[in-house]
Amino acid sequence: MHWLDVQRIAETLTDIHSDIDPETVSFPRLKSLVQALPGFAEQPGHPCNERILEAIQQAWIDERA
């Protein structure tokens, strides 16, 4: 799993961090939460940016709905 696996990341965040409201998570904290997920590994050429974090946060919010 890497930064472009937005839906899979959102599903995993929902499973592991059901106690966290994704609407209140700052981007630096979200980045740390994602990097700490089991099976997550950054891929060369696919860095994290604000757009990716926004997509992950929105997918996480949608996953919890």
N, C-alpha and C positions, 0 to 999 in steps of 0.2 A: 504494500500500500504506500502511495506517495501523494504529493500535493494535488495531483489531478484526479485522484479518486474521491471526489467531493462527496458523493452519496454514501459510499462505504465508510468514509470518515464520520459523516453525520450519524449513520446508524450505530457505529461503534461508540461515539461520544454519548449517544442516547442510552446505550446499554450500560456503559461504565460510569457515566456521570449523570445519572437520573436525578440527582439532588441539586444540580446546577441549572439555573435558568439561563439559556443561551442568549437571551435578549440583554442580559446584564454583564456579559463577559467582554472584557476589553480585548482588542486584537493581540496585544502582547501575551495576555494570559491564554487566549485561544491558541495561539501559535505554540506555546509551551505545552498545552494539553494535547494537541495533535502530535507533537514530537514525542510525547511520552506514551503514545498508544502502542500496544503490542503489535508488532509486525510493520510498524511505520519505518520507512527509510527514505531519506531524501534522495532524489535522482539527479545526477548531473544534467544540467540544461533545463531543469524544472524547478526554479527557485520559488519561494513563497513571496507573494506580494499582497497588497491590500485587496485587490480584486478577488483573489483566491480565498482569502480569509472571509470576505463578505459572502462569497458563494457558500463556503462551509457553514458560516453562521446561519444563513438563511435556510440551508438544507436541514440543519440541526433544529431550527425553530419549526420547520414544516414537519419534520420527523416526529416531533413531540405533540403535534396537533392531533 
